[in-house]
Each structure stands twice: as structure tokens, then as C-alpha cells.
């Protein structure tokens, strides 16, 4: 099906690791399949999103994209014969929830299609989902928020979409810093690619020629959970290197999530109050407690503030009113004395 390519190797910590440049090599050697569920994970700033970009660029290659479009069209044709009106893409089937654009020598610039992660899943009567593209290649970043294991069971329309994704010829790639935050219903069906090291290669003019990602691969969730607790290297199924020729960092947007930090803060400035030494005065202590949290508010834990009972509210109003009356009486007494 695919042409054979001469194998490249990279020396890393005394080991000779195979380098995978083209996606057909990954399929041939069983790194993953065209209908896989893949979780890319690793520590912050290790190159998870750029590796996902490498995979997207491979699925957007004209020869690979043509095969995927043909597969997508065959499925759409069968559905349309049954009365549907699904029109597949005509250039590639890559979707993501961030930004990605293929760029490079002898390659036409082309962007991935937008996809909102909250639209993922099978059609159902509870939550509105998006129509998924047959043979679609879906890449979702920061998925620990979407499929959070701390929030209880995932709905059936999500789990079934993942369980049946192979029949719809989907490739699903979920990116997360902490894989255990992903729900077990996803982890049990996924393979795990840990990004261990990113290495960039430059020429004498400081032009980026290629990027290499050293990665550990674990194919079983039980092994992953043990590996996360003890880092036993014997639990790693494969250690491989992925390669991108050119500047992958021109293809995706590392600033994509910056707007999340300023949401609703259009008219708010930074707090630029300098720190001070402790001063033993009532005024200083009052200011001290404004900036020092003693009781953590419920809202900091993501919970809505509790509504006070009406009886308690009335008591607080009465106390405020009594205090105000007392203050007015004091002010009146001072005026009479004067």
C-alpha cells in the first residue's frame, strides 16, 4: 500500500532510536493505525501541541489527504443514498480546536478545519453535537477539561462515539498534560504518547531545519497508571523519535490560549502595589488582611456562592440599621456638646 523508506536513527542517551518522518512508516511499523485513539501527554512546554501539529501536517499531505477524502466520500455516498445530504471536504479531513496551517517548501498553505470540542459525540436528545466527518482526523487540545475524570461518568453519547469511531474511520488525538485527568472510559481505549524531549536542528544561518520529538509509547492504560506512579521504564512499549522537516512553529499558534487569561477584564488594570515590611499599627493590620486570605472562599473551588437564608439576611440588615442609628445618635450628641 505504501512505499518503503530508508530508516533513519537518532542517538539518544546511548540508545539508537528509530526516527519516523512520514505517517505511512508509523502505520507500517504499528506505532498507531489510521483509526486510532491517541493521547499525547507530557510536562508543560515539552512539545505536545507541536507534535500534534506534526501529525496534522502528515494527514494534510496531498497523497494521504486524497486517500482519506476517497474513504470519506464512499461513506458519505452510502449515507446520501439513504436520504442524507453530507458533503465531504475536498482537500483534507483534518479538524482541530486550535489553529493549524501547513507551510513548507513545495507545499501549498492549507488550514485545518475548525471544530469545537463540546460538539464531539453521537447525536442525542440531551446535548447538541456536531456532525462528524467520516474518516475525519480530530485533534483536541487541553482535553482534561472536556473529559475530566473528576466530574463523574461521561455521557453515553461521548463514550459510544469513541467506542464506535473505528467504524466511522475516525482518528482521534487528545492532548493533555496529565493523562489521568482524562476519563477512564477514554484511557481504556487509547494509546499514550509521552513527549520526553524536543530537539531543534538549525543551520549556520540560524534557520530551523527540522524538529525531533523523543517519545515513549504505552499501549495499555493499566501499564500507564503504574508507570505514572513509579516511572518503571520496563512498562514502556516503545521509545521512538518523530521528525518534522522545516519550521513546525510557523504552522500552529502558541498564543492561541492567551485570550482565556483576559476574559471579561477589558476595563481592569494590573494590581501594582509594592510589598512592604510589617508595621505594628491598626491601619497596617487592616490592609494586611485585605491582601491575605484566611478563609478560602467557595468560589475559588469553582462552586457558586451559597445563598444566605432570608432570616439571616434580615438579621444582618437589622444589625446594619442599628449600627447606623447609633452612629447618627453619636454625631448628634457631639453637635450638641459643641
C-alpha positions, 0 to 999 in steps of 0.5 A: 500500500505504501512505499518503503523508506530508508530508516533513519536513527537518532542517538539518544542517551546511548540508545539508537532510536528509530526516527519516523518522518512520514505517517505511512512508516508509523502505520507500517511499523504499528506505532498507531493505525489510521483509526486510532485513539491517541493521547499525547501527554507530557510536562508543560512546554515539552512539545505536545501541541507541536507534535500534534501539529506534526501529525496534522501536517502528515494527514494534510499531505496531498497523497494521504489527504486524497486517500482519506477524502476517497474513504470519506466520500464512499461513506458519505455516498452510502449515507446520501443514498439513504436520504442524507445530504453530507458533503465531504471536504475536498482537500483534507479531513483534518479538524482541530480546536486550535489553529493549524496551517501547513507551510513548507517548501513545495507545499501549498498553505492549507488550514485545518478545519475548525471544530469545537470540542463540546460538539464531539459525540453521537447525536442525542436528545440531551446535548447538541453535537456536531456532525462528524466527518467520516474518516475525519482526523480530530485533534483536541487540545487541553482535553482534561477539561472536556473529559475530566475524570473528576466530574463523574461518568461521561455521557453515553453519547461521548463514550459510544462515539469513541467506542464506535469511531473505528467504524466511522474511520475516525482518528482521534488525538487528545492532548493533555498534560496529565493523562489521568485527568482524562476519563477512564472510559477514554484511557481504556481505549487509547494509546499514550504518547509521552513527549520526553524531549524536543530537539531543534536542528538549525543551520549556520544561518540560524534557520530551523531545519527540522524538529525531533520529538523523543517519545515513549509509547504505552499501549495499555492504560493499566501499564500507564497508571503504574508507570505514572506512579513509579516511572518503571521504564520496563512498562514502556512499549516503545521509545521512538523519535518523530521528525518534522522537516522545516519550521513546525512553529510557523504552522500552529499558534502558541498564543492561541490560549492567551485570550482565556487569561483576559476574559471579561477584564477589558476595563481592569488594570494590573494590581501594582502595589509594592510589598512592604515590611510589617508595621505594628499599627491598626491601619497596617493590620487592616490592609494586611488582611485585605491582601491575605486570605484566611478563609478560602472562599467557595468560589475559588473551588469553582462552586457558586456562592451559597445563598444566605437564608432570608432570616439571616439576611434580615438579621444582618440588615437589622444589625446594619440599621442599628449600627447606623442609628447609633452612629447618627445618635453619636454625631448628634450628641457631639453637635450638641456638646459643641 
